[in-house]
Amino acid sequence: MIRSPQFGAILMRSAELIAIQGQQVFDALAIGLPANRISILLALYTQGPLSSTELAKHIGLSRQLIESRLKGSVKDGFFASQPDARDSRKRVYVITPQAMPEAEKIVAIMQDFEQVYATLWQEIGVDIEQALQAMEKGLAKRSLVHRLYDHSPHLEP
């Protein structure tokens, strides 16, 4: 039996809906930092100066995507690049002093979002964050293609 719509499409739509609605919240609260840069902000706010490689590892996105997102926010003056105090050959990113008041506002809002998500998880009866983390671990252990071949050996090349 084939389900319609498929799981991947539902997951992508849900992620897009969260991104759109999150941006709507930011727009309503007059927050200038694009919602897709919040994970960078939270990492720098909680961890201190980090390189793009460290940010990528911490957040779980590619270094190239992190650098792409940093570029615009550095240009806008929200983040700055500076030499690493531990290794002057390395560049790290920080939240600029002028952006710190907005950064603190965003961090406070994200703490409020934690309660919103907790209520949503109760409403739907599933902690989506925990479920997705478990799925990531499962897929890291055994990929979809291997799972498909286990289930349908006739498909193996």
Order of alpha helices (4+ residues) and beta strands (2+ residues): alpha-alpha-alpha-alpha-beta-beta-alpha-alpha-alpha
